[in-house]
Amino acid sequence: MTDMIVDVQTLPEPIFSRIHATKVKIHEEDGVFTLIPLKMERSNIDKFIGMFSDGKLSS
């Protein structure tokens, strides 16, 4: 099975109330399902940081 990402509020309440993330990845392997909480995205500023060819940082 391929991994699936779902909103935690779609899960049953006893599971939903214990997960402190907005989304989880559901992974299945050999009949065992694993819920992996996904961290929230970083702020957009991280996307604007780069590096020049001489090794200096740029923003």
N, C-alpha and C positions, 0 to 999 in steps of 0.2 A: 504494500500500500504506500502511496505517496504521502508525504507529510501534509497536514492541513492546518491553516491558521484560522482561529475563530475568536470571536469576542467572548470574554469570560462570562458575560451576562446570559449567554445562551446555555451555559452549563447549569446543572441542578444546584440549588441554593447551598447545600452543605459543602459542595466543592467550590462554588463561586465565592463564598464568604471567606475562604482560606487563601485565595490567590490575590496578591496585591499588585496586579498588573492589569492592563486593559485588554490584552490579547494573549492567547496561549497557542503554542504549536502542539498539535497532537501527532505523535509518532507511534506507529505500530510496527512491532517486530515479533514474529513468531507468536502472534495472538496476545502479546502484552502491549497495552497502550500506555504511553508516557505523556504526561502533560508538562510542557516546558514553558514557563512564563517568559514573555518577551518584554524586554526593557523598552521604555518609551524612547522615541527618536531623540537624538541630540539636537541642540538648537541649530538653526540654519547657519550660524556663523562658522561652524566646523566645516561646512562645505566650501567656504571661501578661503581657507588656508591652504597654501601650496608651497612648493619649494622651487627655487631657481636652479639652473644647472650647476651653479657654483656652490650650492649647498645652503644658501641663505633662505630664510623663510619669507614668505610674502603673504599679504592678506588682501 
